[in-house]
Amino acid sequence: MLDSPADSKVWTDYNAAQSTRSVRQLCLDAMAFAGPGNGRRAIDLGCGAGKETLALLDGGWRVLAVDSLPDTRDLLLATVPAALAEQLEIELSPFEDLSRLPEAGLVLASYSLPFVHPANFGHVWRMLLGALLPDGVIAVNLFGDRDSWAVIPEWNFHTEADARGLFAGLKILKFEVFDDDGQSFRGPKHWQIFDVIARKA
């Protein structure tokens, strides 16, 4: 049985294990599609250990980093060089508790949205799309209904058709499906992941 997604120790341990990994390809691809930051705002929803936050800052973005873990601020400030810290804003909050997000040219939700309760997913998704400026880029990972974690009622999962439907009115730039057995932080599992990048008209 998996621990509750609200169990902060699970995520603290997970973030500690992320310290040596590379920046995720989803973030790198989103930055390539979005172009140079040039002082524009990016939102990193579920910033975790700060790998992608730092990459965005290095790319010239001002970053709003959002996470619910209480040690997020200390973790990020220990990761981000002082010269870039003034470009960083940190919001400590569950996504569901946010009423709005500021306008942004890039919205990144890397392995964070699947852990939003299904009853709250619609609110969070509308909030993300509402924050996205015209010509802005959104990049997310979603879990498919064939994922072995799909039995967990507190998390959200989508068919491929439903996942594509979330981006109605946007131009999908990348839609990749990973559907295979593999490893997770919790051990072996079957993954079904949709990596999606889209642009707002």
N, C-alpha and C positions, 0 to 999 in steps of 0.2 A: 504494500500500500504506500502510495506517495504521500509525503508530508503535505500539509495544507499550503497553497500558494501564498497564504498570508504569513507563513512561518519565516520570519526575517533571517533566521540562522541559515536556512537552506540557501537563500539568495546571497547572504554574506559569504558563505563557503564557496558558492558558485563564482562570485566575483573574484575571490582570492585565486581561484583556479584559472581565471581568465588573464592573469597578469602577463603571461608570456606569449599569448597568441598574437597573430597578426591582425591588422585591421580587416574587418569583414569585407568581402568582395562587394556585397550589396551597397555598402557605404561608398566604396571607391567608384563603383559604376554610377551611383547617384550623383556624386560630385562631378564626374566626367560629363554627365548629361546636363547638369545644372550650370556648369561653367565656373569661372573663378568667383570666389566669395565676394571680394571687393567690398567688404564691410556689410554685406547683406546678412540677414538673420537666418539661421538654421535652428531647427528644433530637434533635439535628440531625446526621443521619448523612451524612457527606460535605459538611461545612459550607463548604468552598471559601473563597471570598472573604469570607464572613461576612455577606452581605446578609440572609439569613433568620435567622441567629443574632441579629443586632441587632434585627430586627423582633420576634422572640420576647422578647428582653430588654425591649424597649420595652413589650411587652404584659404585663409583669409575671411572666414565666416565669423560673425558674432553668433554665439551659441547659447540658446536656452536649453540647459540640460535638466531633464525631469526624471525623478526617481523617488520611490517611497521609502527607501532604506535610510535610517537616521544617520548612518556614517557616510552618506554619499558626499556631503560637502567636504569632509576631511579627506576622503579618498580622491576626489577630483583635484583639490588644491595641492595634494601631494604629487599628483600626476602632471598637472599643467604647469609649464614654466611661468615664472612671475611676469615675464614680458607679455604673455598672452592672457593672463588672468583677468585683465580689465575688459577683455572681450567676452567673458564668460558670465552668464547669469544662471543660478541654480535654484530650482524649485523642488522642494521636498514635499511630495504629495502623491497619493494614489491617483492614477489617471482619472478614475471615476469621480473623484471629488473636485476636479477642476471644472469651472463653469465656462471658461474660454481660454484660448491660447492667442498670443500675439501673431500678427501677420508675419509670414515667413516665405522665403524663396525656396527653401528645402526643408522637408519634413522627413525624418528618419525614425522608423520604429523597428529596430532590429531585435527579433526574438523577444518582443515585449507584448504585443497585442494579443497573442493567444492566451495569455494569462488573465485577461480581463473577463469578468463574469459575463456570461451570455446576456443577462438582463441589462447590462451596462454597455455592451459593445456598441450598440447603435449610437448612443450618446457620444462615446469617445470617437467613433469614426466620423460622425458629422462635425465634431469639433476640429478634428484634424483637417478635413477637407475645407472647413470654413476658415482655417488659418492660412491656407495655401494661397499665395498671391497668383495673379495671372502669369502664365509661363513658368510657374513654380513646379518643382519636382517633389513627388512623394515616393518613398521607398520603404517597403514593409516585407516582413516575413509573416505568412499565415500558415496555420496547420490545417491539413486536409482531414476529411472524415475517415480516411483509411489509416490515419496515424494511430499507433497502439495506445496513445494517451487519450483517444477520443472517448473513452469510457469515463473520464473525469468530468462530472457535471459542472464544476466550477470554472472550467476553461472553455474556450470557444473554438469550434472547428467548422470547416466549410467544404462543401463539394467544390470541384473546380469551376463549375458553372456559377455557383454562388460567389466564389472569390472573384471571378471576372466581372460579375454583375456589380460588385462594389465600386468598380471604376467607371461606371456608366457616365458619359459626358467628359471623361478624361482620355487622353491619348496614351495607350499602353506602349511603353518603350521596351519593356522586358517582362516576360512572364515565363519563368522557368519552374519546372516541377522536379522535385527530388522524391522518389518513391522507392525506398529500399530499406533493408535492415542495416542497422548501424549501432553506434554507441551514443550514449548521452551521459550527462553528469551523474545520472542516477543508475547507469548500467545499460545493458543491451536493450534495444527496442526497434520497432519498425517506424521509420520516419515517412511522413508524407508532408512535404513543405512546398509552399508556393512562394517563390521570390518574385516580387512584383515592383516594377518602377513605372511610374506614369507621370504625365505632364498635364497641368491644367491649362486649358485654352485661354 
